[in-house]
Amino acid sequence: MSLRLRSTRDGSRDWRYYYKKGCQFFNKGQYSEAQRAFSSSLKQSGDQLDTWINKAVALYFLCKFTDALKTLEKCITLFPKSGLAYFYKGCIAESLGKRDEALVSYDKGLELLPDNSSLLNNKGLLFYHNHQYEEAIACFTQAVSKDKEFRDAWNNKGCALQEIGELQEALFCFERALEIDANFTPAW
């Protein structure tokens, strides 16, 4: 599928058109088209944070992890104060098995967004997958203290507690996740 150019009053190409098309493609699961549209938008106006992040996420869904990581590194060069860019960089670095880089990214994201429960949850999952359960529990505890309705963080905390034999506390966390969402099957 090709993109049609839309012109502004002065005849120049409009980056917003490509951005909107990219979002439409993305929402339909058409990640290749979305990535191309976001790239076209960035050619017109490379100073759009959301466009850089959306392009990286589209590349991630296409399993082009290295390209996604490079895109986020460029984004961070342009927007060094974007905690969200560090969040996604951490996710993608983790997908590439770069756990140390992921941890650094999550920590930098948390410096910029200290109340972001998703950053805390993902940092906790990084520790959990590395069998560092105490560190994971600390992250999940912080995540649920910032967002009491964060079902996944409650469940993840329960899993980590279960790993260290704290079954009563784990059960409480699983029950809490189910109170939030009775259909959340991982907590069963």
Salt bridges, closest charged atoms under 4 A:
ASP14 OD2 - ARG6 NH2 3.20
ASP14 OD1 - ARG16 NH1 3.32
GLU94 OE2 - HIS129 ND1 3.86
GLU101 OE2 - LYS89 NZ 3.83
ASP107 OD1 - LYS123 NZ 2.63
GLU111 OE1 - LYS108 NZ 3.54
ASP115 OD1 - LYS146 NZ 3.25
GLU149 OE2 - ARG176 NH2 2.78
ASP152 OD1 - ARG151 NE 2.80
GLU179 OE1 - ARG176 NH1 3.31
ASP181 OD2 - ARG151 NH1 2.77
